[in-house]
Amino acid sequence: MFRLRDFYLRIKEPRVQRIAFLLLYALLAVIGIGGFVSPPAIIEAALGWLTPFWAGFSLLGGAVGAVTVLPGWWWAERIAAAAGVFGSLIYGSVIVAVHFHSDAAITTHLGYACIPIVLLAYRLWETRRYDYEPRG
């Protein structure tokens, strides 16, 4: 019988950090899918031709990161984190452009776009030296 505790114990340390990044990557993948399926109207109206780029980078980063974070394949996770950063940077740039073309308030939107940039930049820094996690 499958038990959640057994699955949790099979995850390499630091487990909580890996699970947090797994959730971040999964959320990034969902954001990418949402960008393709139903992009935000204000973003689509302003610079809609950029939507496939930020959505694609988000989906790629999220999908690859979700698969590679638990086993500790840092070489692939660096690619995922970089793709997530690029997707968020493009989205943030579009938000800034929307601000200059309308009276839309950007502080909250831009702030939420910057959260994955900071977290994924930290992950890039943390995994910079090795191709695979040395603790594993």
TORPA-4810 file (N, C-alpha, C, O; in nm, 3 decimals):
<nodes>
NODE_1_0.084_-0.117_0.000_0.000_0.000_0.000_0.089_0.124_0.000_0.186_0.133_0.075_M
NODE_2_0.054_0.219_-0.084_0.130_0.343_-0.096_0.099_0.435_0.020_-0.017_0.461_0.052_F
NODE_3_0.204_0.482_0.084_0.185_0.576_0.193_0.262_0.704_0.162_0.374_0.700_0.112_R
NODE_4_0.200_0.815_0.193_0.261_0.945_0.168_0.391_0.961_0.247_0.486_1.022_0.198_L
NODE_5_0.395_0.908_0.366_0.515_0.916_0.449_0.633_0.845_0.383_0.745_0.895_0.387_R
NODE_6_0.608_0.729_0.324_0.715_0.656_0.255_0.769_0.737_0.138_0.890_0.742_0.116_D
NODE_7_0.679_0.798_0.063_0.722_0.883_-0.049_0.806_1.000_0.002_0.910_1.033_-0.055_F
NODE_8_0.759_1.063_0.109_0.830_1.177_0.167_0.971_1.136_0.211_1.066_1.210_0.188_Y
NODE_9_0.983_1.023_0.273_1.114_0.978_0.323_1.209_0.939_0.210_1.331_0.936_0.231_L
NODE_10_1.157_0.909_0.093_1.243_0.875_-0.022_1.304_0.999_-0.087_1.399_0.988_-0.164_R
NODE_11_1.250_1.117_-0.056_1.304_1.242_-0.110_1.433_1.274_-0.035_1.439_1.267_0.088_I
NODE_12_1.537_1.310_-0.111_1.665_1.344_-0.049_1.653_1.474_0.030_1.570_1.560_-0.001_K
NODE_13_1.738_1.488_0.131_1.744_1.611_0.209_1.802_1.724_0.125_1.885_1.696_0.039_E
NODE_14_1.764_1.844_0.145_1.661_1.898_0.234_1.523_1.882_0.171_1.492_1.947_0.071_P
NODE_15_1.443_1.799_0.230_1.313_1.762_0.173_1.218_1.880_0.157_1.156_1.897_0.052_R
NODE_16_1.206_1.961_0.260_1.111_2.072_0.256_1.149_2.169_0.144_1.062_2.220_0.073_V
NODE_17_1.277_2.196_0.129_1.323_2.285_0.023_1.292_2.226_-0.115_1.247_2.298_-0.204_Q
NODE_18_1.317_2.098_-0.133_1.287_2.034_-0.261_1.138_2.038_-0.293_1.098_2.063_-0.407_R
NODE_19_1.056_2.013_-0.192_0.911_2.016_-0.213_0.866_2.158_-0.245_0.779_2.178_-0.329_I
NODE_20_0.924_2.257_-0.178_0.888_2.397_-0.206_0.923_2.432_-0.351_0.843_2.496_-0.419_A
NODE_21_1.040_2.391_-0.398_1.076_2.419_-0.536_0.993_2.336_-0.633_0.963_2.383_-0.743_F
NODE_22_0.955_2.216_-0.595_0.865_2.136_-0.679_0.733_2.211_-0.697_0.680_2.217_-0.808_L
NODE_23_0.680_2.267_-0.589_0.555_2.343_-0.599_0.574_2.469_-0.685_0.486_2.504_-0.763_L
NODE_24_0.688_2.536_-0.670_0.717_2.653_-0.752_0.722_2.616_-0.900_0.663_2.684_-0.984_L
NODE_25_0.792_2.507_-0.933_0.801_2.464_-1.072_0.664_2.422_-1.127_0.631_2.452_-1.241_Y
NODE_26_0.586_2.352_-1.045_0.452_2.312_-1.089_0.365_2.434_-1.116_0.293_2.439_-1.215_A
NODE_27_0.373_2.533_-1.027_0.298_2.657_-1.047_0.344_2.729_-1.174_0.262_2.783_-1.249_L
NODE_28_0.473_2.729_-1.197_0.527_2.792_-1.318_0.474_2.722_-1.444_0.441_2.788_-1.543_L
NODE_29_0.465_2.589_-1.440_0.410_2.515_-1.554_0.263_2.549_-1.576_0.219_2.565_-1.690_A
NODE_30_0.187_2.560_-1.468_0.045_2.597_-1.479_0.031_2.738_-1.536_-0.057_2.762_-1.619_V
NODE_31_0.117_2.830_-1.492_0.115_2.966_-1.547_0.143_2.962_-1.697_0.077_3.033_-1.774_I
NODE_32_0.240_2.881_-1.738_0.270_2.869_-1.880_0.154_2.814_-1.960_0.123_2.864_-2.069_G
NODE_33_0.089_2.712_-1.908_-0.029_2.656_-1.976_-0.138_2.762_-1.985_-0.201_2.780_-2.089_I
NODE_34_-0.160_2.832_-1.874_-0.261_2.939_-1.873_-0.230_3.048_-1.973_-0.321_3.103_-2.035_G
NODE_35_-0.101_3.079_-1.991_-0.062_3.179_-2.090_-0.097_3.139_-2.231_-0.133_3.224_-2.313_G
NODE_36_-0.088_3.010_-2.260_-0.125_2.962_-2.393_-0.276_2.950_-2.410_-0.330_2.989_-2.513_F
NODE_37_-0.343_2.896_-2.309_-0.486_2.869_-2.319_-0.570_2.995_-2.306_-0.660_3.019_-2.387_V
NODE_38_-0.540_3.077_-2.205_-0.621_3.196_-2.178_-0.533_3.307_-2.121_-0.534_3.330_-2.000_S
NODE_39_-0.458_3.375_-2.206_-0.368_3.480_-2.155_-0.446_3.597_-2.097_-0.560_3.622_-2.137_P
NODE_40_-0.386_3.669_-2.002_-0.454_3.785_-1.945_-0.488_3.887_-2.053_-0.404_3.918_-2.137_P
NODE_41_-0.609_3.938_-2.050_-0.658_4.026_-2.156_-0.576_4.153_-2.170_-0.545_4.195_-2.281_A
NODE_42_-0.541_4.215_-2.059_-0.466_4.340_-2.066_-0.325_4.318_-2.123_-0.271_4.404_-2.192_I
NODE_43_-0.268_4.203_-2.094_-0.136_4.169_-2.147_-0.148_4.138_-2.296_-0.066_4.182_-2.377_I
NODE_44_-0.250_4.063_-2.331_-0.271_4.025_-2.471_-0.299_4.148_-2.557_-0.255_4.154_-2.672_E
NODE_45_-0.372_4.244_-2.503_-0.405_4.364_-2.579_-0.283_4.451_-2.602_-0.269_4.513_-2.707_A
NODE_46_-0.194_4.456_-2.503_-0.078_4.545_-2.514_0.032_4.486_-2.601_0.070_4.545_-2.702_A
NODE_47_0.083_4.372_-2.564_0.195_4.310_-2.636_0.169_4.160_-2.648_0.248_4.079_-2.600_L
NODE_48_0.061_4.126_-2.713_0.020_3.987_-2.724_0.118_3.899_-2.798_0.120_3.777_-2.776_G
NODE_49_0.199_3.956_-2.885_0.294_3.874_-2.960_0.404_3.818_-2.870_0.474_3.724_-2.909_W
NODE_50_0.420_3.873_-2.749_0.518_3.820_-2.654_0.463_3.705_-2.569_0.539_3.635_-2.503_L
NODE_51_0.332_3.686_-2.571_0.270_3.584_-2.488_0.328_3.445_-2.511_0.359_3.377_-2.413_T
NODE_52_0.346_3.399_-2.636_0.404_3.265_-2.653_0.544_3.251_-2.593_0.584_3.141_-2.555_P
NODE_53_0.617_3.361_-2.585_0.752_3.354_-2.531_0.752_3.338_-2.379_0.815_3.247_-2.326_F
NODE_54_0.680_3.427_-2.309_0.680_3.413_-2.163_0.608_3.286_-2.120_0.648_3.221_-2.024_W
NODE_55_0.500_3.251_-2.192_0.428_3.128_-2.158_0.513_3.005_-2.187_0.514_2.910_-2.109_A
NODE_56_0.584_3.006_-2.298_0.670_2.893_-2.334_0.785_2.873_-2.238_0.813_2.761_-2.196_G
NODE_57_0.852_2.983_-2.202_0.961_2.973_-2.105_0.909_2.927_-1.969_0.974_2.847_-1.901_F
NODE_58_0.793_2.977_-1.930_0.734_2.936_-1.802_0.698_2.788_-1.803_0.726_2.715_-1.707_S
NODE_59_0.636_2.743_-1.911_0.598_2.602_-1.921_0.721_2.512_-1.926_0.725_2.410_-1.857_L
NODE_60_0.820_2.549_-2.005_0.942_2.469_-2.014_1.013_2.464_-1.879_1.050_2.356_-1.831_L
NODE_61_1.031_2.580_-1.817_1.098_2.583_-1.688_1.023_2.505_-1.582_1.083_2.432_-1.503_G
NODE_62_0.892_2.522_-1.579_0.813_2.451_-1.480_0.813_2.301_-1.498_0.828_2.226_-1.401_G
NODE_63_0.796_2.256_-1.621_0.790_2.112_-1.648_0.926_2.045_-1.621_0.932_1.942_-1.554_A
NODE_64_1.032_2.103_-1.673_1.165_2.044_-1.654_1.205_2.051_-1.507_1.259_1.955_-1.452_V
NODE_65_1.179_2.164_-1.443_1.215_2.179_-1.302_1.140_2.081_-1.213_1.198_2.024_-1.120_G
NODE_66_1.012_2.061_-1.240_0.933_1.969_-1.158_0.985_1.826_-1.167_0.979_1.750_-1.070_A
NODE_67_1.037_1.789_-1.283_1.088_1.654_-1.303_1.228_1.638_-1.242_1.264_1.528_-1.198_V
NODE_68_1.306_1.744_-1.239_1.447_1.731_-1.201_1.480_1.772_-1.057_1.588_1.739_-1.008_T
NODE_69_1.391_1.841_-0.989_1.425_1.892_-0.856_1.437_1.780_-0.751_1.528_1.784_-0.668_V
NODE_70_1.350_1.683_-0.753_1.355_1.578_-0.651_1.476_1.485_-0.666_1.541_1.455_-0.566_L
NODE_71_1.509_1.439_-0.788_1.627_1.352_-0.799_1.761_1.426_-0.789_1.865_1.361_-0.775_P
NODE_72_1.761_1.559_-0.796_1.885_1.634_-0.782_1.967_1.643_-0.909_2.090_1.646_-0.903_G
NODE_73_1.904_1.648_-1.023_1.974_1.664_-1.151_1.995_1.813_-1.175_1.919_1.876_-1.249_W
NODE_74_2.096_1.867_-1.114_2.115_2.011_-1.113_2.144_2.068_-1.251_2.107_2.183_-1.277_W
NODE_75_2.209_1.993_-1.339_2.239_2.046_-1.473_2.108_2.077_-1.546_2.099_2.179_-1.615_W
NODE_76_2.009_1.991_-1.532_1.881_2.015_-1.598_1.797_2.117_-1.521_1.722_2.194_-1.581_A
NODE_77_1.810_2.117_-1.390_1.734_2.213_-1.311_1.783_2.356_-1.337_1.703_2.450_-1.332_E
NODE_78_1.911_2.373_-1.365_1.962_2.506_-1.400_1.897_2.556_-1.528_1.864_2.674_-1.539_R
NODE_79_1.879_2.468_-1.624_1.810_2.505_-1.749_1.667_2.546_-1.717_1.618_2.647_-1.768_I
NODE_80_1.602_2.469_-1.632_1.463_2.498_-1.593_1.454_2.633_-1.521_1.366_2.713_-1.551_A
NODE_81_1.544_2.656_-1.426_1.541_2.781_-1.350_1.568_2.900_-1.442_1.503_3.004_-1.430_A
NODE_82_1.663_2.885_-1.534_1.692_2.994_-1.628_1.572_3.023_-1.717_1.539_3.139_-1.742_A
NODE_83_1.505_2.918_-1.764_1.385_2.937_-1.848_1.276_3.007_-1.767_1.208_3.095_-1.820_A
NODE_84_1.259_2.969_-1.641_1.159_3.034_-1.557_1.192_3.181_-1.534_1.102_3.265_-1.532_G
NODE_85_1.320_3.212_-1.515_1.361_3.351_-1.497_1.332_3.430_-1.624_1.278_3.541_-1.617_V
NODE_86_1.367_3.375_-1.740_1.342_3.445_-1.867_1.193_3.469_-1.888_1.152_3.578_-1.928_F
NODE_87_1.111_3.367_-1.861_0.966_3.383_-1.875_0.912_3.492_-1.784_0.830_3.574_-1.826_G
NODE_88_0.958_3.494_-1.660_0.913_3.596_-1.566_0.964_3.734_-1.602_0.893_3.833_-1.585_S
NODE_89_1.087_3.742_-1.653_1.141_3.871_-1.697_1.062_3.927_-1.814_1.033_4.047_-1.819_L
NODE_90_1.028_3.841_-1.909_0.948_3.887_-2.024_0.812_3.934_-1.976_0.765_4.040_-2.017_I
NODE_91_0.749_3.855_-1.890_0.617_3.893_-1.837_0.627_4.025_-1.761_0.542_4.113_-1.778_Y
NODE_92_0.728_4.040_-1.677_0.747_4.165_-1.603_0.768_4.283_-1.695_0.718_4.393_-1.669_G
NODE_93_0.843_4.262_-1.803_0.865_4.369_-1.901_0.734_4.410_-1.968_0.711_4.528_-1.993_S
NODE_94_0.650_4.313_-1.998_0.520_4.343_-2.058_0.434_4.422_-1.959_0.364_4.515_-1.998_V
NODE_95_0.440_4.386_-1.832_0.364_4.459_-1.731_0.409_4.606_-1.726_0.326_4.696_-1.718_I
NODE_96_0.540_4.628_-1.731_0.591_4.766_-1.731_0.544_4.839_-1.856_0.506_4.956_-1.848_V
NODE_97_0.547_4.772_-1.971_0.501_4.834_-2.095_0.352_4.868_-2.087_0.310_4.974_-2.135_A
NODE_98_0.272_4.781_-2.028_0.129_4.807_-2.011_0.110_4.931_-1.924_0.020_5.012_-1.950_V
NODE_99_0.191_4.946_-1.825_0.181_5.062_-1.736_0.200_5.193_-1.814_0.132_5.292_-1.787_H
NODE_100_0.291_5.193_-1.909_0.316_5.315_-1.985_0.211_5.340_-2.093_0.203_5.451_-2.146_F
NODE_101_0.131_5.238_-2.126_0.029_5.253_-2.230_-0.112_5.268_-2.173_-0.207_5.291_-2.247_H
NODE_102_-0.126_5.255_-2.042_-0.259_5.269_-1.980_-0.241_5.318_-1.837_-0.128_5.341_-1.792_S
NODE_103_-0.353_5.334_-1.765_-0.340_5.376_-1.624_-0.341_5.256_-1.530_-0.369_5.272_-1.412_D
NODE_104_-0.311_5.139_-1.579_-0.311_5.020_-1.495_-0.201_5.031_-1.388_-0.088_5.070_-1.418_A
NODE_105_-0.235_4.997_-1.267_-0.136_4.996_-1.159_-0.050_4.871_-1.173_-0.103_4.761_-1.188_A
NODE_106_0.079_4.887_-1.167_0.166_4.773_-1.194_0.234_4.717_-1.069_0.294_4.609_-1.076_I
NODE_107_0.227_4.785_-0.959_0.307_4.744_-0.842_0.279_4.599_-0.803_0.373_4.520_-0.789_T
NODE_108_0.154_4.563_-0.785_0.121_4.427_-0.743_0.158_4.326_-0.850_0.219_4.224_-0.819_T
NODE_109_0.123_4.353_-0.975_0.153_4.259_-1.083_0.303_4.240_-1.100_0.350_4.127_-1.116_H
NODE_110_0.375_4.349_-1.098_0.520_4.341_-1.114_0.584_4.271_-0.994_0.679_4.195_-1.010_L
NODE_111_0.533_4.297_-0.878_0.583_4.230_-0.758_0.566_4.079_-0.766_0.658_4.004_-0.734_G
NODE_112_0.449_4.036_-0.809_0.426_3.892_-0.821_0.508_3.830_-0.934_0.543_3.713_-0.928_Y
NODE_113_0.538_3.907_-1.036_0.624_3.856_-1.143_0.768_3.844_-1.097_0.843_3.762_-1.149_A
NODE_114_0.808_3.924_-0.998_0.946_3.922_-0.950_0.974_3.811_-0.849_1.089_3.771_-0.831_C
NODE_115_0.872_3.761_-0.784_0.892_3.655_-0.685_0.961_3.533_-0.747_1.061_3.487_-0.692_I
NODE_116_0.911_3.478_-0.859_0.981_3.363_-0.914_1.122_3.398_-0.963_1.210_3.313_-0.961_P
NODE_117_1.144_3.521_-1.005_1.277_3.561_-1.050_1.375_3.549_-0.933_1.484_3.494_-0.949_I
NODE_118_1.337_3.599_-0.817_1.424_3.595_-0.700_1.449_3.450_-0.656_1.563_3.411_-0.631_V
NODE_119_1.342_3.372_-0.647_1.356_3.233_-0.602_1.437_3.149_-0.700_1.522_3.070_-0.658_L
NODE_120_1.412_3.166_-0.828_1.485_3.086_-0.927_1.629_3.133_-0.942_1.717_3.052_-0.970_L
NODE_121_1.653_3.262_-0.925_1.792_3.311_-0.926_1.868_3.251_-0.808_1.985_3.214_-0.821_A
NODE_122_1.802_3.242_-0.694_1.865_3.175_-0.579_1.896_3.030_-0.613_2.004_2.981_-0.580_Y
NODE_123_1.804_2.961_-0.679_1.827_2.820_-0.714_1.941_2.807_-0.814_2.021_2.714_-0.804_R
NODE_124_1.950_2.899_-0.909_2.063_2.898_-1.002_2.194_2.915_-0.926_2.291_2.845_-0.954_L
NODE_125_2.197_3.006_-0.831_2.317_3.029_-0.751_2.353_2.904_-0.669_2.470_2.866_-0.659_W
NODE_126_2.253_2.843_-0.610_2.275_2.726_-0.525_2.327_2.605_-0.603_2.403_2.525_-0.549_E
NODE_127_2.289_2.591_-0.728_2.325_2.472_-0.807_2.438_2.500_-0.906_2.461_2.419_-0.996_T
NODE_128_2.507_2.609_-0.892_2.602_2.653_-0.994_2.727_2.567_-1.005_2.789_2.566_-1.112_R
NODE_129_2.769_2.496_-0.902_2.899_2.430_-0.902_2.898_2.286_-0.951_3.000_2.237_-1.000_R
NODE_130_2.786_2.218_-0.940_2.784_2.074_-0.969_2.674_2.041_-1.070_2.575_2.113_-1.082_Y
NODE_131_2.693_1.929_-1.142_2.590_1.882_-1.235_2.483_1.801_-1.164_2.367_1.801_-1.204_D
NODE_132_2.523_1.731_-1.060_2.430_1.652_-0.979_2.451_1.692_-0.835_2.559_1.737_-0.797_Y
NODE_133_2.349_1.675_-0.755_2.360_1.715_-0.615_2.467_1.631_-0.546_2.459_1.508_-0.549_E
NODE_134_2.567_1.693_-0.485_2.674_1.617_-0.421_2.632_1.545_-0.292_2.699_1.451_-0.250_P
NODE_135_2.522_1.589_-0.231_2.477_1.525_-0.108_2.407_1.393_-0.134_2.387_1.314_-0.042_R
NODE_136_2.370_1.368_-0.261_2.289_1.251_-0.292_2.358_1.126_-0.310_2.295_1.023_-0.336_G
</nodes>
